[in-house]
Amino acid sequence: MYNLMADILINVCLAFLFGSLLLGLHRKVMARVQLRPGPPLIQYLLHSLKFFFKESSWPKTISKPFYVAITVILCGIWVTGVIVGPVFKGSLMIIFGIYAVHKIVEHNSGSSSGSPYGKLSCVRAVFSASSELLLFASVALIYLLSHSMDIGAIINYQEINGPLIFKVPLLAIMFFTIIVTKAPYSPFSITTGKDIISGFETEHFGFLRGYIMLSESIMWYVLLWLFLCLFFGPISLLWILIGMIIITIITGFISAITPMLNPNHSVMIQFTIALICTVGTLIQIFV
């Protein structure tokens, strides 16, 4: 039991620390592409930590218990994602459920603050959920090849039959699109777009913002880890970290050169990607 708790704690700390550095790298890549010096790589990590020690503000329009609880839930679900993913290599269905709850939290974080920017963000969260969850659900097609929804079993399947990135590249494109939607300042980042300040995060300050930033770091780490394990198979931790760096650089470049789409265009492009890649994968598997 002690070894298990230590393993969980180590993996959660690794997810937070490395996830924060990756998001710092994302900002740095964006700045360099846009010919700006950019912040240091540790800037996101420092901001995450300092918010836990800053004074919290409480807008008069909030539903306080809900306003506080929703940020703790956001952090809790992604810590659970670390436990289900890197620690136990458990069921993809649980990971999908975690992502679904994340979309619910995005919606309710905005509505609980009473901010007009948060309310607009929560409407967009409901709108975007229809396409993002469809893209995430695409991993169910992996079952047709591996005959399992267990991450560990899918990794073992690739050890015998080769990486899925070469067998079902269209599924990899779908999952990569999910990663792009969660990249800061991405073209699909409609729930936190700067046209609505920071979206559902606008009214959260102090330790509540710290919980949100902690959650974002862990979420980024879990999504990248999941992509690499589902499509590249049994690779070492070193190669996983290298892969995460490469993906972060690619998404940073995309965010730097691509304007943010309006909600209608964002959802329709994701729907189109999901439809084309799903149909293409089914044809590839069965024909």
N, C-alpha and C positions, 0 to 999 in steps of 0.2 A: 504494500500500500504506500509506504514511504517513497519507494522508487518511482511509483506511478505518479504521485503528486509532484515529485521533483521533475519528472519528465514533462508533465503538463506545464509547470511553472517555467521551465527552461524554454519550452516551445512558445509560450505566450510572450515571454520577454523578448525572444528572438524575433517573433512576428512584429512586435511593437517597434523594437530598435531598428531592425533592418527595413521594415515597412516605412518608417519615418525617414530613414536615409534615402530610400528609393524615391519617395515623394519629394524630398529635397533635390535629388538628382533630376527629377522630372521638371522642377522649376528652373534648375540650372540649364538644362537642355533648351527649354523654351526661351530663356533669356538669351542664350548664345545664338540661337537661330534668328532671333529678332534683333541681334546686334546690341544687346544690353549686357552689362557685366553679370547681373543676377546675384542672388543671395548665396551665401556659403551652403555647402551640402547639408550641414547640420542645422540649418535654420528651422526647418519644419519640426525637427525633434525638440529644439530649444523652445519653440512656440508652444508645442504640446505640453511640455513640462511646466512652463511659466504660468499657463492659464490655471493650473491647479492651485496656484498661490496668489492669484489676483482676486480682487474683491468682486463678488458676484452682484449683478443688478437684477431687480425683479420688476419688470414692467407691470403697470396696473391692469393691463388687459389679459394677463395670463390666467390659466387654470393651474394653480401652483403645483398640486400633487401630480397632475398629469404632465406638466411642463418639466418637472424634475425626473419623474419616473421614465419618461420616454427616452431620455439620453442614457440612463443606466441600462435600459433594455437594449438600446442600440449597441452599447459596449458588450453586454452579456451575450448577445446572439453571435457576435464575431469571435468572442473568446470560445464559445461553444463550437464555432467553425474550426478553430485551431484544434480543439480536442477531437472532433469528428474526423478532421482532415489529417494534418501532419502527425498527430499522436496515434490515433487508432486506425486511420485509413478506412473509415467506415462507409456508410451508405451515401450514395449520391442523392438519394431522395431527401435525406436529412439536410444536406447542403442546399438543395433546392428550396426546402422549407425555410431555411435560414434566410435565403435571399428574398423569398416572398415576404417574410416578416420585416426584412429591411425596407422593402417598398412601403409596407404599412406604417413603419416608423417614420419614413420620409413624409408621408401624408399627415400623420398625427403630430409630428414635431411642428409643422407649419401651423396647423389649426390650433394647437394648444397655446401658442404665444399671443394670438389675437392680432398679430401684425398683418397688414394688408399684403406685404411681400411674402410672408409665410403662408398666407391663405392662397395666394396665387401659385406659390410653389407646390402646395399640397394638391391643388387641382392638376398641375402638371405631373405630379408623382403618380396620380391615378391614371392619367393619360399615357404616361410612359410605361407603366407597369404592363400594359397590354402587349407591348412589343418586347420589352426586356425579358419578361418571364417566358415568352415564347422562344426567344433566343436561348435562354438558359435551359429550357425544357428539351432543347435539341440533343443534349447529352444522353437523353433516353435512347436515342438511336444507336448509341454505343452498345446497348444491350443486344442488338441484332448480331453483332460480331462477337462480343465477349461472353454473351449469355449471363451477364451479371451486372448489377448496379452497385456492387461493392468496389470501392476504389482499390483496395488491395488486390482483389481478383482481377481487375482490369489491368493493373500494373503487371501482375504475373502473366496475363494473357499476352501482353506485349513482349515480355521476356522470351516467350516461345515463338510468337508469330511476327514480331517486329513492331516498331512504333506505329500507332494509329495515324500519325500525321501524314504518312504516306498512303494509308489505306482509305482514309476518309478526310481528305484535306478540306472539304467544304464544311464539315462539322467544326474543324479547327478555326476556320474563318468566322463561323457563327459565334463561337465562344470568345474569340479574340475581339469581336465587336462588343460583347458584354464588357470586356476589360476596358475598351476605349470609352464606353459610356460612363465608366466610373473614374476615368482619368480627369484630373483637374483641368478646367478650361477646355474640355474636349468639345467637338461640334455637337455631341449628343447630350451634353451636361445641362439639360434644360431646367432641372429642379434647383440648381444653384447658380444659374446664369447671372451675370453682372447686371443684366437689365432689370433684375429683381433683387439687387444688392447681393445678398448671399443666400437667397431662397429661404429654405426652412431653418437655416443656421443663423439668420439675421439677428434674432433677439436673444441668442444664447451667449452669455459671457461668463467669465470666471471659471470655476471648476466644471460647470456644465459644458462649456466650450472645450475644456480639456478632455472630457469624456468623449465628445464628438470627434476630436482630432485623434485621440487614442483609437477609437473605433475605425476611423478611416485608414490609419496605418495598418492595423491588423487585417481589415478587409482587403486592402491592396495586396498584402502578402499572401493571404489565403487564396484569392482569385488567381494570382500568378502561379502559386504552388500547384493549384488544381489544374490549371492549363498544362503545365509542364508534365505533371504526372499522368494526366489522362491521354496526352498525345505523344509523349516521348518515352514513357515507361519507366523502368527502374534505373534512374540516373542518381548519381551521388549528390550529397548536399552541396558540395562545391559547384557542381554543374547546375544544380537548381538555382543557386545564388547568381551564378554567371548568366543563366537564362533570364532571371528576373531583371538583372541590370540591362540586358539587351532589349527586353520587351519594354522596359521603362523608357529607354532612350528612344525607341520607335514611337511610343505613344506621346512622348514629349515633343518629338518632331511633328507628329500629326496635329497636336494641340496648338503648336506654334504657327503653323501655316494655314490652318483651316478655320474659317469663321464659324461662330456658333450658329447652328441652324435654328429656325423657329420651330415651335413644338410640332406643328403639322408635318413639316418636312422631315424632322428628326424621326418621328414615329413611322412615317411612310417608308423612309429609307431602310429602317431596321426591319420593318415588315417585308420589304422586298428582298433584303438579304436572307431573312429567315425562310421565305418561300422558295427562292431559287436554290439555296443550299440544301434545304430539306428534300426537295424533289430530286435534285441532282444526286444526293447521297443515296436515296432509295433506289434510284435507277442504277447507280454504281453497285449497290449491294445485290440487287435481285436480277439484274439483266446480265 
